[in-house]
Amino acid sequence: MSTTTTIEPPRAATENPLSRLSAEQLRAIGEELDAIRDRTMADLGERDRRYIESMIAMHRRLATLGRALLLASHRRSARIAGTAALSAAKILENMEIGHNVMHGQWDWMNDPQIHSTTWDWDNVSPAEAWKHSHNYEHHTFTNIRGKDRDLGYEIMRIDPEQKWRPVYLLQPVYNLLLAGFFEWGVALHDLNFEAIERGEKSKGKVREELRAIGGKVKSQVLKDYVAWPLLSGLAGALTGGRRRGRQSFLATAKADATANLVRNAWAYAIIFCGHFPDQTYTFSEDEVAEETRGGWYVRQLLGSANIEGSPLFHVASGNLGYQVEHHLFPDMPSSRYAEVAPQVKDICERYGLPYNSGPLGRQLGMVQRSILRLAFPGGKPKAKPAPYRAGGG
C-alpha cells in the first residue's frame, strides 16, 4: 500500500479585496459591469463582422503563403519563410479566431460558418471537450482552489495555497515540455483524470472522449506530417528527381513540426501570463460561497492579469492581453476589449480594486519563478498590487 506525502500550505497573509467589499458595493459593481456588457453587445454590427472576417481571410492568406513556399522547402530561404508564415497562421487561427469563436463571441452574427457550435480549430484538442473544460469549468470557477482545474492544469503547483506533493519536484521539467506540446497537454487535461480516478466519469464516457481525441490527432497528424509533406515531396520530385522529393518531404514535415511548436509555446506563454503572475488571487470554496453576480465579476477581475503590448501583439495573442476584460466578458468580441478596458479601470479606481497588468517579459518571469520555487515545499504569497489609480498603474 503506497502513501502520498502532502504538506499543508501556509495561510495567506494578504487580504483579499473581495472580503472588504460590502454587499451593496458588490451589487453596484455587478450592475455597472452588466451595463458595460449590455451597451457593447447592443452596439455590435458591421464593423465587428468585417473584423472577424478579415482575421479569417488573413489566416487563409498566411496559410496559403506558407504552404506555397514549402513546396520549395528543399531551398533554405523558402523553408524559413514558409515556416514563419505557417507559424503565424497557426497562432492567428488558434488565438484570435478559434479560441474566440468557440467562446461564442461571434454567435450574434448567426453565421453557421463562424459559430461556436460548428467551428473546429487547428489543434489536437477536440472542440467540444475544450469548450466544456475551458468555457464552462474554467470561466465559471476561475481560480477557486479545488474547482478550477486550469489552476496549474492539475500537474503544477502555482500557488502557495496549494498542497505540496513530491511529484511537484518535477514540475520545472514538465513545465518546459508543456510549453512545447501545449495543445497535447490541453487535450489530455480535458479528459479530467481526477474525475476518472474518483469514478465520477463512466468508462463509456472516457472511451467516447478518447475516440474524439484520437480522431483529432489522426486528422492533425495526417494533415501536417503526411499530406502536406507528400505534396511538397511530389513537387520536389517533379522538379529535381527522387532525392529532392525526399528532401522536400522531410523539410516540410520539420517545418510543420516547428510551426506547431512555435504556436504551442506562444499559446502557453499568453495563457500562463494571463492567469499565474504574482498579481492574481486564488480563492477557497468558503470565500465564494453564496457568490453574487457582483462577487463573480470581482473574482474574475482579481484572478486574471493583462499583458501590455502593441495592437499587433494583441491580435497575435487573441486579445488575451486583455485577460481581465476577457474574464469579465468571455462572450464579448475580443476586438472590443480595448474599448471597454478604460471603463473597467474606472470601476477599479472607484471601488479600490487592483487592475492587474504588466509587460510580457515581467509577467512570464514571475510565472517561471513561481513554478521553480513552488516545486519545493513552502512558499509565501507574493505582495499584491495596490488599488488602481489613473496615471499611477
C-alpha positions, 0 to 999 in steps of 0.5 A, spaced: 500 500 500 503 506 497 502 513 501 502 520 498 506 525 502 502 532 502 504 538 506 499 543 508 500 550 505 501 556 509 495 561 510 495 567 506 497 573 509 494 578 504 487 580 504 483 579 499 479 585 496 473 581 495 472 580 503 472 588 504 467 589 499 460 590 502 454 587 499 451 593 496 458 595 493 458 588 490 451 589 487 453 596 484 459 593 481 455 587 478 450 592 475 455 597 472 459 591 469 452 588 466 451 595 463 458 595 460 456 588 457 449 590 455 451 597 451 457 593 447 453 587 445 447 592 443 452 596 439 455 590 435 454 590 427 458 591 421 464 593 423 465 587 428 463 582 422 468 585 417 473 584 423 472 577 424 472 576 417 478 579 415 482 575 421 479 569 417 481 571 410 488 573 413 489 566 416 487 563 409 492 568 406 498 566 411 496 559 410 496 559 403 503 563 403 506 558 407 504 552 404 506 555 397 513 556 399 514 549 402 513 546 396 520 549 395 522 547 402 528 543 399 531 551 398 533 554 405 530 561 404 523 558 402 523 553 408 524 559 413 519 563 410 514 558 409 515 556 416 514 563 419 508 564 415 505 557 417 507 559 424 503 565 424 497 562 421 497 557 426 497 562 432 492 567 428 487 561 427 488 558 434 488 565 438 484 570 435 479 566 431 478 559 434 479 560 441 474 566 440 469 563 436 468 557 440 467 562 446 461 564 442 463 571 441 461 571 434 454 567 435 450 574 434 452 574 427 448 567 426 453 565 421 453 557 421 460 558 418 463 562 424 459 559 430 461 556 436 457 550 435 460 548 428 467 551 428 473 546 429 480 549 430 487 547 428 489 543 434 489 536 437 484 538 442 477 536 440 472 542 440 467 540 444 471 537 450 475 544 450 469 548 450 466 544 456 473 544 460 475 551 458 468 555 457 464 552 462 469 549 468 474 554 467 470 561 466 465 559 471 470 557 477 476 561 475 481 560 480 477 557 486 482 552 489 479 545 488 474 547 482 478 550 477 482 545 474 486 550 469 489 552 476 496 549 474 492 544 469 492 539 475 500 537 474 503 544 477 503 547 483 502 555 482 500 557 488 502 557 495 495 555 497 496 549 494 498 542 497 505 540 496 506 533 493 513 530 491 511 529 484 511 537 484 519 536 484 518 535 477 514 540 475 520 545 472 521 539 467 514 538 465 513 545 465 518 546 459 515 540 455 508 543 456 510 549 453 512 545 447 506 540 446 501 545 449 495 543 445 497 535 447 497 537 454 490 541 453 487 535 450 489 530 455 487 535 461 480 535 458 479 528 459 479 530 467 483 524 470 481 526 477 474 525 475 476 518 472 480 516 478 474 518 483 469 514 478 465 520 477 466 519 469 463 512 466 468 508 462 463 509 456 464 516 457 472 516 457 472 511 451 467 516 447 472 522 449 478 518 447 475 516 440 474 524 439 481 525 441 484 520 437 480 522 431 483 529 432 490 527 432 489 522 426 486 528 422 492 533 425 497 528 424 495 526 417 494 533 415 501 536 417 506 530 417 503 526 411 499 530 406 502 536 406 509 533 406 507 528 400 505 534 396 511 538 397 515 531 396 511 530 389 513 537 387 520 536 389 520 530 385 517 533 379 522 538 379 529 535 381 528 527 381 527 522 387 532 525 392 529 532 392 522 529 393 525 526 399 528 532 401 522 536 400 518 531 404 522 531 410 523 539 410 516 540 410 514 535 415 520 539 420 517 545 418 510 543 420 513 540 426 516 547 428 510 551 426 506 547 431 511 548 436 512 555 435 504 556 436 504 551 442 509 555 446 506 562 444 499 559 446 502 557 453 506 563 454 499 568 453 495 563 457 500 562 463 501 570 463 494 571 463 492 567 469 499 565 474 503 572 475 504 574 482 498 579 481 492 574 481 488 571 487 486 564 488 480 563 492 477 557 497 470 554 496 468 558 503 470 565 500 465 564 494 460 561 497 453 564 496 457 568 490 453 574 487 453 576 480 457 582 483 462 577 487 463 573 480 465 579 476 470 581 482 473 574 482 474 574 475 477 581 475 482 579 481 484 572 478 486 574 471 492 579 469 493 583 462 499 583 458 501 590 455 503 590 448 502 593 441 495 592 437 499 587 433 501 583 439 494 583 441 491 580 435 497 575 435 495 573 442 487 573 441 486 579 445 488 575 451 492 581 453 486 583 455 485 577 460 481 581 465 476 584 460 476 577 457 474 574 464 469 579 465 466 578 458 468 571 455 462 572 450 464 579 448 468 580 441 475 580 443 476 586 438 472 590 443 476 589 449 480 595 448 474 599 448 471 597 454 478 596 458 478 604 460 471 603 463 473 597 467 479 601 470 474 606 472 470 601 476 477 599 479 479 606 481 472 607 484 471 601 488 479 600 490 480 594 486 487 592 483 487 592 475 492 587 474 497 588 468 504 588 466 509 587 460 510 580 457 517 579 459 515 581 467 509 577 467 512 570 464 518 571 469 514 571 475 510 565 472 517 561 471 519 563 478 513 561 481 513 554 478 521 553 480 520 555 487 513 552 488 516 545 486 519 545 493 515 545 499 513 552 502 512 558 499 509 565 501 504 569 497 507 574 493 505 582 495 499 584 491 498 590 487 495 596 490 488 599 488 488 602 481 489 609 480 489 613 473 496 615 471 499 611 477 498 603 474 
